[in-house]
Amino acid sequence: MNMVAVFEEQVIKITEQKLKQSLEKLIEDVHLQQKLRELTDLSSTLEKFKVILKDSSMNKENRDEWITKRNKLLKKLDNIFSEIESEGFEKSWIVTIINYEMGNFKKVVDDARKDAYKKHFGKVNIDDIDIMDNRWELVGQQIKQAKENYIKGN
């Protein structure tokens, strides 16, 4: 057997089989889909942390707090990533799915933010600043709920 035949038989066929099995698992396994959405949420949050940590005016104590938060999220992301890899998914497949889902996730969050602003603020004048302070928490809760619904697949 020459090397081309060996490659075709042992690498391509095995990879095709693994792809088909992974696709079936992705279609059927709601828990796996939820884990991928959770990875998307973590990736989005880590992007925000990256921007925050670039702020050179931040004092050392605040920077250390943000780094600690980021490291906890990175550990969680690594654990979930490893879980999904143990299900038979290649790293590049996971990254491809996350990159696609990031667009969906950002749309869900943006839509929730817009709806929450309209619902809780409507047309607000600068004289209504006290009312705005009380409503920020409600907006945050609505965005959080939208994220949770996205992760659950709703």
N, C-alpha and C positions, 0 to 999 in steps of 0.2 A: 504494500500500500504506500502510495507516495504522500508527501506532506499536504497537498491540496485536498486529497480524499480524506485524510485524517482530520483536517481542519473542518471540512464540510460535515463529516459524520459526527465528530465528537464535540465540536464547538457550536456550530450553527444549529444543528438539530436540538441539542440540549438547551441552547438559549431560546429557541422558538418554543420549546415545551415549557420552559420556565416562564416565558412571557404569557403564554396562554393560561397557565395555572394562576399567575398573578392577576391577570385580567379578570378571570372568573371570581377570584377571591375579592377583588375590588368591587365588582358588581354586586356580590352577594353579602359581603361583610359590612354591615352598618357601623360596627364598632371601629373597623379599620378606616372607613370614610371619616368618622368623627376624629380619629387620631390625626389624620392628614389635615383636617380643618383646624385642629388645635395647633398643629405645627405652623400652619399659615398665620394664625393669630400671634403665636410666639415670634415668628419671623418679622411680622409687622411691628410688634412692640420693640423688638431688638433694633429695628431700623430707626425708630424714634429715639431710643437710648443712644444710639451712635451719634445722632445729631446733637442731643443734649450734652454728651461728653466732649464734643468738639468745642463747646463754649469755654473759651480761655479765661473768661472773667469769673468763673466759678471758683469758690474757695476750696481748699484741700479737703475739708471735712465733708462738704456737699458732694464733691467729686468721688470721694471714697464711698459714700452712701450709694451713689448711682452705680458705681462699679460693683458693689456688693449685690445690688438688685440685678444688674446685668448678668453677673456670674451665676446667680440662682436660676435666672431664666435660661442661660446657656446650658446649665446642667440638666434642666427639665427638657429642653429641646433635644439634647444629646440622648437622653433616656428614651424619649418617644421615637426619635429617629432610629435608635437601635432596635426598639420593639418592632418597628415597621420593617426594618431590614431582616429581622429574624422571621418575618412572615414570607420572606422570599423576594422582596423588592430590592432592586439595585439602587445604589445611591443616586445615580443619574435619573432614574425613573422618579424617585421621590422628589428630587429638585425640580424636575419638569412639572410634576403635578402641583407642587407648591407655587411655582412661578405662575402657573395658570390660575390657580385658586386665589392668588393674591389680588388679581383684578376683581374677581367676584367679591372677595372680602372687603376690599376698599369701597366698592360700590354699596354694599350693604351698610357699612359704617357711615359713609357719606349721606346716604338716603335717610338713615336713622337720625343723624345729626340735623339735617335740614328739617325733617318732620318734627323733631323735638324742639328746635328753635321756633318753628311756626306755632306749635302747640303751646309752648310755655312762655314765649316772648311776644309773639304776634308783632305788631308795630309798637315798638317801645321808644319813648322819648327819653332824653337824658335826665329829665325830672323823675323818671321811674327807676332810678338806679338801685334803690333799696329792693324793689320788687325783683329786679334782675338778679341780685345777689342770692335771693331765696330760690330762684328758679334754676340756677346753674346746676345744683345737685340733681334736680329732676331731669335735666338734659343728660347729665352723666349717667343716671340710672337707665334712661331709655337707650342710650348708646350701648351700655353694658348688656342690657337685655337683648339687643339686636345681635351683639357678638355671640352671646350664649346660644341664641336661636340658630345662628349660622353654624356654630360648631356642632350643634345637635342635628343639623341638616334640615331645619324647618325654614 
